[in-house]
């Protein structure tokens, strides 16, 4: 063994994880080659050969979404690997093991040879490269060609009607949003019944929600149309496929609309007027920012100067941010979910809103308003349509329970205060007769943004005041 090591080539091993490096050194020691291999902790982007080392062979087995990570999420890793090879290892050879050929293409290198083999039951590829300029591939041009081909094939199958509607909406809603400085808006909402999706823009991202097809629609046909939608959107909107997020939206009950759908944890920062928000396009059915409430939030911001503001069922605190930046004297945000209160805290911090004047309270809002002894000048009340959370007593149905909730909440209004009540419950009817000493003004029409005009029943909104409004 020792005699063989004298003639062994110089071997270097890089990894960013200390535990992996520890295990590698242990394995090298067990194999008796510890003196022949040098292991170093390095990030992929900083990897490079030592000065003076002649060109050699790079062998790597990066994650490919089977045991570690999701294949779709790993594309940036493979792109970084390809960029590192092209910028720092020109003249070398490389061999990459992967079970996802499409991920291999993200490297931007043309393989000179591919070997198929099995790693246990898993079919893998050994991609062999020469790192030289002739093998470099322009990823952006390749992606554009692939997107164009997909788009053309989908349009041949009938998706041209969807593309034409998207382009028409870009000329109307898209230009309106650009003029108004709105970066997050709804572009399409099942305008064509056979293409039953909602398409929202979040700055440079596209969030697509598929409405579950009724039983009368053939499931295979609905799936094919959805595939066509995803195929044509990159070309129609001029965005990369990796910037399009798809979810299926079904009729929700209870907390399901707020429950976690995945575990990717990818947050994107977006803007709304003077406010900055973190949205999560992957993990939850809703992103953390209800776009149809844009005008309502702006109205709250314009009303908040010098006032004590209360946000009940605060979700991710978007209305609180508007109120605080609008000059609110203080804010209180109440929600039963620790997750959403933490998200609210992050949104407040993102906007430089901090300190004891801005409180977060984890509680069942119905019980909290009954026990609260404070008074507020402006209250936003936007309860779920239905909830049966295990952490609250009984169930909540906004149609059944709204009057008692509004009465309890209005008790916290200071003289001359305003309560803004909103709900997304379809066919909601306000029970004005059960409101005690209160006047409810329907302001729904003033709060529906242009991008939701096609669905004026997306929410209802009411301004509620005491009959003694204005008295001191």
N, C-alpha and C positions, 0 to 999 in steps of 0.2 A: 504493500500500500504506500509506504513512505517513498519508495523509489518511483512509483507512478506519479506521486504528487509533485515531484521535482519537475516533471514535464507538463504538468497541468496548466492550462491557460489561466490568465487572471480572471477571477469571477467576482462580480459585484451584485449585491442584492439590495433593492430599494423597496421600502414600504413606508406609509405614513402612520401605521399603527404599531405602537410599542409592543403590544402583546404578540402580534404576528411576528415581529422581529425576534422577540425572545424565543418563540417556538421554533423559528427557523434556525437560530443559533444552536438550540438544543438538538435539533434533528441533524445538523451538520456535525456536531460533536459525536453523536451516536454513530454516524456513518464514517467517522474517522477523517473527515475532510475539513475540519474546523479551521486549519491553518491556510487552506486554499481559497476560502470564500470570505469576502469582506461585506458585512451587512451595514447599511446606513439608513437612518430615518430621514426620508425626504418626501415632500409633496410632489405629485406627478409633474406639475408645471415647472419645478426646479430641478428635475432629474436631468443629468447630462454626464457625459464621459469625463473622467479626470484628464487634465491637460497632458498631452503627449501619448495618450493611450491610442494604439492603432484601431482602425475600424474593426468591429467584430459582429457578434450576433446578440440580438435582444430577444429574449423569450418571455412572454407574459401571458397570464391567464386571468384577465380582468373579469369582474362580475358580469353575468349576462342574464340576470333576472330570474334564475331558477331557484337559487338558494338565498341570494343576496340582492335585494332591490327589485324594482319593477323594470322590465325591459324598456318601456317607453321613457322612463325617467333616466335611464343610463345613457341615452344618446349624447348628452353634453360630456360625459366622462370619455366616451370613445372619440368625440371630436377633440377633446383636450389631448388625449393620447396621440392622435394623428398629428396635431399641431406640434406637440413636443418632439415627436420623431422627425418631422420635416424640418424643424428649426434647429435641432441640436444634434441629430444623429445622421446627417447626410453622409452617404457613402457606406453606411452600415447595412446589415441585413436584419430583418425582424420576423419573428414567428408569433402569431397571436392565436390563442385557443378561444373559441367562442361557440356557443350553441345557437346564437342568433345571427345569421348571415347579414340581416339588415343593419344590425348594430355595427358589424364590420365595415359596412359601406360608409358609415358616418365618419370614419377615420380620414376620408379624402385621399386614400391611397389605392392604387390598382394592384391587386394581388397577382403575382406572377405564377403562383401555383396554389391549389387548394386540395387538401387531403381530408377525406371523410373518415371519421372513426367514432367509436362508441366509448363514452365514459360511463360505465355501468349500462343502464338502459337508455342513457341520454345520447342522442346523435349530435356530434360536435363537428366543427371544422377547424383544421389547422391552416390558417391563412399565412402564406409566406410572401414577404415583400423585399424588394431592394429599395432602400431609401434614396432615391435619386429623382431629379426633377421630371424625368420622363414618365414616372409613375404617379405624379401628383394629379389629383382630380379636384376641380373647382366644385366644392359641395353646393354652393349657392346656385350655380348654373344647373347642376344635376337635379337639385330639388325643384327648381323652376320647371325643368323639362318634365319631370315626373308628375308634378302638380298639373301641368297643362294637359298631359296625356290623360290623367284621371278625369279631369274636368271635361275634356272632349268626349270621352266614352260615356260619362254620366249624362251629358247633354243629349247624346244620341239616344239614350234610353228614356228621355222625356224630362230631364231636370232643367232644360232650358227655361221653362216657365218660372221655376224657382229662382234661377240666376237672374232673369229679367226683373223679377220683383225685388230682389236684393239690390240690384243696380238702381232701380227706380227709387227705392227707399233711401239709398245713399245720396241721390240727387235732392231729396226733400229733407228727410229727417237728419241725414248725415250732415248736410250743409247747414241746417238750422243749428245742430249741436255745435258745429265748428264756430258759427257766428256768436253763439251764446257762451262759448268757452266751456261747454259741457263735454267731459271726456268719458263719462259712463252713462250709457243710455240704451234703450231697447230699439233695435233696428227692425226686427221682424217678429210677429207674434201670430203664427198660424194663419197668415194672410191668405194662403192657399190651403184649403182643408186637407188636401192629400199630402201636404208637407207640413205636418203638425208639430212644429217646433217653435220655441222662442229663441231668438238670437240677440244677445246683449253684447255691447262693446264695453270693455273695461280698459281704458287707455289702449295699450297695444295688444290686449288679449281679447279673445272671443269666447263667450260662455254660451253653450248650446244646451237647451233643455228640451228633451223629447217628451211630448205629452203622450201618455199611454193610449194606444189605439183602442177604440171600442171593439167589442167582440165581433161586430159585423165586418170588420176590416181584416182581410187575410194577413196573418202574422208575418208570413214570408215576404209579402209585398211591402208591408210597413218597414221591415228590416232592410229591404233592398233600397227603399226610398231614403232611409236614414243614412245608409252607406253613400248614396249619391249626394246627399246634403253635405256630408263631411268631405267628400271628394271635390266638390265645387267651391266650397267656402274659401279655401286659401287663395285660389285664383280670383274669385269674385271680390274679395276684400283686401287682397294684397298682403296677407299675413302668412307666416310659416305654419305648417301643420302642427308644430310643437307648441304653438300659441293658441290652439283651439282645444277647449275642454268640453266634454260631452257628459250630460247627466240625463237620466230618465225621471220625469216628474209625474208622479201618480197622485190621485186624490189623497190628501193627507188627513190624518186624524190624530188628535192628542199631540204628543211631543215629537212625532215622527218627522215633522218638517224641520225640527231643530237637531235631530239626532245625527251622529256622525255616520257618514257614508263610506269613508275611506280613512287612510292613515298617512297621507303624504305630507300634510302639514306645511304646504307651500303658501305663503302669504305674499300678496302683491300690494304695493302701495299705490293708491289712486288719489285723485283730488276731486273736490266738489266745492266750487267757489273758493273761499279762503281756507277750507278744511282739508285735512289729509286723513285718509283712512286706510286701514289694512283690510283687504278682502282675501278670503280663502276660496279659490275657485274649484278646489278638488274635493275637500273633505266633507262638506255639508251640502244638503240640497239647496239651501239658501246661502248666499255668499258672504253675508255680514253687512250688506248694504241694500236695503229695499229701494230700488230705483224709482218706483212709483210714488214714494214719499219725498222726493226731492224738493218740491215746492213747499210741502208742509214743514220740512226742516228749515228751509230758508225763511219761512214765515216766523217760525219759532225764534230763529236768530235775530230777526228784525224786531221782535216783540220783547226780547230778553233784557235789554239794557237796564241795569240797576235793580233787577228783580231777583227774587229767590225762586229758583227753578227746580221742579221735581219731575223726574222721568221714571214712570212706572212701567214694568215689563221692558226694561231699557234695552234688552238685546245686546248689541255691541256699542251702544252709547253714541250713535251718530247724532241724534238730536241733542244730546248733552254737549257735544263738541260745538255744534252750531250755537247753542245758547251761551256757552262760556265765551266763545270768540265774539259773540254779539254783545258782550258786556254784562252778563249776568253777575249779580252780587255774590251768589253762591249756587251750587248745584248739588242735588242728591239723586243718585241713580240706583234703582232697586230692581233686582232680578233674583229668581230662585237658583239660577244656574251659576256655579262657580266659574265654569268655562267662559261664559259670556261676560261675567263681571271682570275676569282677567283680561278678556279681549277689550272691554270698555276701558280698562286702565291703560292698556297699550295705546289705544286711540287717543286718550287724553294726553298721555306722555308725548306721543308723536306730535301733538299740537302745542306742546309747552304748557299744558294745563296741569297744575299740580298744587298740592297744599291742602290744608284742613278745610278749606272752603268748598272743596269738591269731594264729596263723600260717596263711597260705594257701599251699598247695603245688600247682603244676601238674605233674602226672606221671601216668603209667599206674599205677594203684593196685597192680596185681599186681607190677610191678617195684619200686615204692616200698617195699612191705612187706618184700620180700626183702632190700633194701639198708638198711633203717632199723635203727638201733641203739638207738633210744629205747624206753622202756617206758611203758605207759598203764594206768590203772586202769579205764577205761571206753571201749569201742570200739563204734561203730555201723557196721555193714557192710551196705549195701543196694545190691548191684550190679545192673546192668541184666540183663534176662533173656537178651539176646543182644547182642553187639557185634562189628562188623567194621571199626571205625574205622581209617582209613589211618594214623593217628598211633600206633597200637599194634601190637605184634607178634602176628600170627596172629589168631584169632577167640576170642571168649569165649562160652560157653554155660553158663548158671548150673546147669542140671541135670548137665551133664557135668563141670564144673570147680569146683563149689562146695566139695567136700571139700578139694582142694589149696589153694584160696584161704583157706578157714577155718583150715587147719593153719598156713599161712604167717602169717596175721594173728594167730592165737592166740599165736604166738611172741613177739609184742610185748606180751602181757598181763603186768602186774606180778602178783606173788603176791596171790591173793584178788581178782583183777580179773574183770570181766564183759565178755563180747562179745555184743552184740545183733545177730543176723543176721535179715534180712528179705528176702523176694522176692515179686514179683507173678506169678511163673511159675505158670500153671494146672497143676494136678496135680503140683506139685513133690513130690519124695520125698527126704527127708534121708538121706544115706548115713552113718548113725551108725557103721557098722562101719569106715569109712575114716578116722574122726577119731582122731588119735593122742593118747592120754592126756587126752581131753576128754569132758565130759558135756554132752549137748545136751538141754535141756528145752523141749518145745513149749509156747509161751505164746500161740499164735495166738488162742485163745478170749478171752483177757484183753485183746487189743489190737484187736479189731474194734469200732468205734464203733457206736452205735445206728443211725445213719443209713446204715450199710452192712450191717446184719444180714440184709437180704434177699439179700445175696451174701457169705456167710461165707468164700468162697474168694477174696475180693478180694486177699488176701495171706496168707502164712504167716510166722510170727515165732518165733524161737528164742532162748533165753538159754543161752549156752555158757560153761562154766567148766572150769578144769583139775581133774583128779582130786584134786589137792592143794589145792583151794580152801580158803582160810582159814588156810593155813599161812604163816608168815613166813619 
